[in-house]
Amino acid sequence: MTLIEPLPVVDTATHGVHRRPARRWWRRWTWSHRLVAGAFLLWFAAAPYFVPPSVFAGNWTAARWFDRISIVDPLAFAETVVASRHVTRQLVIGVVPTVAMAVLLGRLFCGWICPLGLVLEMAAAATRRLHPRRQAASPRASGRSPSHRWKYAVLAGCLAASALAATPFFTSLSPINLPFIWRADHAGLAALLLVGLIVLEWRYERIFCRSLCPLGALYSLLGRSAWLCVRIEGEERFRCRQCTRDCPMGIDVMTDHVLAGHDRVVDPECTRCGSCTDRCYGDLLRIGWRRRRSPSVEAGDQTPAAT
Amino acid sequence: MDRRSMLVALGVAAGGAWIEFARRASRDPFRLRPPGAASESDLLARCIRCGLCIRACPVDALRPVGLEAPHAVGSPYFTARSQPCTLCAGASDMACITACPTDALHPLARREEVAIGVAAIDESRCLPFRGVLCRACWRACPYSGKAITYDPRGRPRVMPSHCVGCGLCEYACLTDPPSIVVRAFEPPGDADAPPRPAPSSADRPTSATSDMTGTP
């Protein structure tokens, strides 16, 4: 007869939580957003060769379906309105889909559509394998990456530049479109731009997306109160740091959102890429719709639960 | 916003100022813009360099401007001698105008309202002025009889009020370099250039070298 109950064995890797394994067999959100961005890239690159322009023509700046439905990038819209001091009905109709996407779904473009985001993300993944000491992405607050507020200044500067030059500034020289646009007669500059950004990636992770891209800044501003978000559900919240570790935008998900008691990632710069969602050991994160009224979960007991 | 962000913003705005300065100082060649462009400055302000017009052109005439002109890079133009604008003859609408999402290429009520430029004849080269019968430009012109007319001696004359600037004459001209050349209305970079003449302006023929040479 035993007088002392054996202590429960707590698996330190998962802190005693046995809802699911530490990782699914594949990181589904991570690969989903990469595949969707890749599909966009393939479509825009290949469509000129087999799709007639009466059906579809376009790229990330503007697109046209069936000679009727046009879709216009919001920064191109803003810059051309500022440069020409004139708005046309067709222009407004064209920008509605992209603005609606940003307002409802947040900064989704950067994670799921942008070709530069895809290229930089793959470069970052390669960098991590080749340079093991850079395993952890640097969160913004660590001081190892430039301030994310720069891109809002770049946005203001681009709008001012467009007004001064009376021509859309960022849109003309767009590093998002230029390297990938059909019939780019300036292929040399495009290649130089891409190589330069990838080299920067070695030193600073996603510096362009975090600190320089005015389109990202605009999408962040539009998507401040988006419905689609990374939801945080659960009372047992841990310091395993898996969510912060991989966030490409450098958001400190663990400290600023999970442990702070929010019910979702409230940072407007979240691209809903799902990197944190895939890695959460506690199965707390999920990409979904925000609640109408968002009560904060109390950030109470943070000790691991005994089974 | 912190100081560094302000410096970044100032830097980008300075880039815009530099581009404006470059635009005013530039000695760009005259560029023939797609039909529907109201003026060079209006096109540059509204064009978002999406390339949809370039893609839509059925004769593949349009090309994007290169880096030699940073204020105009990516905007569409065509070279009449390589491939002129055929005004989408046979179609109900011009493809480039239909494709443009920002109305940088304004929809036009009639093809006659197209105002790309005006053709001008170099009389030192033009064959009829040297005694050889030639009607190549007249045959190519979609408005022959109105835009290009012939005097009793068989020498061509361009009527600027009817010439739309499509460049079919320049493409068809037998001499090399061509004796009839389309010129855009205003030099690029000149924001204070006079506006394009309305279709009802004076019916004076144009000539590159001199005034009317001895005809009544």
Interface residues (C-beta under 8 A of the other chain):
Chain A: P48 P53 A57 G58 N59 T61 A62 A63 R64 D67 S70 I71 V72 D73 A76 E79 T80 A83 S84 R85 H86 T88 Q90 L91 G94 P146 S147 R149 W150 Y152 A153 V154 A156 G157 C158 A160 A161 S162 A163 L164 A165 A166 T167 P168 F169 T171 S172 L173 S174 N177 I181 W182 R183 A184 D185 H186 L189
Chain B: M1 D2 R4 S5 M6 V8 A9 L10 G11 V12 A13 G15 G16 A17 I19 E20 R23 S41 D42 L44 A45 R46 C47 I48 R49 C50 G51 L52 I54 R55 A56 R63 P64 G66 L67 P70 H71 A72 V73 G74 S75 A95 T98 A99 P101 T102 D103 A104 A191
